[in-house]
C-alpha cells in the first residue's frame, strides 16, 4: 500500500511572551488552548473529528500530566479522541509533527492536530535533596522531643533552591550548559563577538519589519484572566544595536567568552499548532492546503557540539532529494544562539568538515542569508523550547505562501546533541 501524502491544512500560534523573572500570565495548557481555539473555530469540521492530538512539551507542570490530553479535552476534541505528549527537548514541537505525519502516512490517522507548547517562565523552583530528606524526617517525628531534635538539624543549606530551568538547560552527560556548547562552536569556527552581535541585531530588525508589514498573521490574540490582551511577540527590541549589545558581558564564559544574553535566544512562553491531513481527507472534506510535509530527519552528534545539529539532520534530506543549499527557497534555522546558527553556515561551507563529519565529497557551499529567518528568530522573538519546532515549520509555510515559492527547510539544534530537520513544499504560483 502506498504511503499517504501529508498536508498542512492550517495553523496558528500564540504570541511569544518573554519571561520577566516571575511566572508568566499563562500556564502551558492555557497557551495551547488559547492558540488552538480560534484555529479550530474556523475549520469546516468539528474538533471531535480529529483522529488524534499530538503535542510537544519539555516541562509541563505537575497539573499538566500528558498535557496533550488536558489541552485536547479543553479544546472540545472529546473523550474519544486520543492525545499524547512527546518530548525531544528543543525539537519537541517538530517531533509532534513528525509523529503525526508518520501516522498519516501509515493511514492510522487522517486528520491530526499537532504542535508544541512551553511556559518556560513557570519552570519550577525545587527543594534540594537535603531539604527533602529533612522534611521526610520531620513528617515521621511524632513526639515533641523528636520534632525539636529534627528542627535542630535544619541548616541554611537546606533552603538553597534548585532552579529547574537552569538544570534543564545544562547537559548532564558532558557537564556543559547550552551556552557553553555555543562557545565551543564559536571557538571552532572563529566566530567573533561582532559577528554574533550583528546577527542578533538583524534578527530584531527583521522581526520589527515583519510586525510592521503584518507578516505574522499566524499569531492569534490571546487574553489573560485579568482582561489583558497579548497580540504580538514582546521580546522585540527595536532599539537594538551593535553598540548596545557590545556593552553586555559574556554569560557562559566570563573570561574569554562572547555569548551574551543579547545574542542568545530569549527565555519565552508560547504555543504553536498545525492541522495535518491525509490526501484522502483533503479530498473528502475539501480542505484548503498550505503545503506538504515531504521529509523529516533526526541526527545525533557530540553533545558538546550540539548547535551543529541542523547541519547533521538537514544534509541527509538534501542528499536524498538531490538538492543543494541553493535549491531551497526559504530556510528557518532556529536561533538558539547567534553563534550556533553562524557555525552551521560555516560548517556547510567548510570542505574539511563536510568530508570528515558529513561524508560528502566537497563542501555544500554558502547559504544565502537573505533567505534565512527572514522575519526574525529565537534571538528576537524567543525560543519556548517545546513550541519552536512547530513554529518554524508554520512560519516557513507562510513565507512560501506569501512569496509564491515552493520549497523550504525548517531545522533546529537539540540539547543533548541532536538535530531535527523538516522539508516542506507547496505548489508554487
Secondary structure, DSSP 4 states (H G I P E B T S, - for coil): -PPPPEEEEEEEEEPPEE--SS--S--HHHHHHHHHHHHHHTSSS-GGG-SEEEEE-S---TT-TTHHHHHHHHTT--TTSEEEEE--GGGHHHHHHHHHHHHHHTTS-SEEEEEEEEEGGGPPEE--HHHHHHHHHHHH--SHHHHHHHHHT--GGGG--EEHHHHHTEETTTTEEHHHHHHHHHHHTT--HHHHHHHHHHHHHHHHHHHHTT--TTEEPEE-TT--EE-S-S---TT--HHHHTTSPPSS-TTT----GGGBPPPEEEEEEEEEEEHHHHHHHT----EEEEEEEEEE--GGGGGGHHHHHHHHHHHHTT--GGG-SEEEE--SBHHHHHHHHHHHT-HHHHHHHH--SS------GGGBSTT--HHHH---TTTHHHHHHHHHHHHHHHHT--EEEEEEEETTTEEEEEEEE----
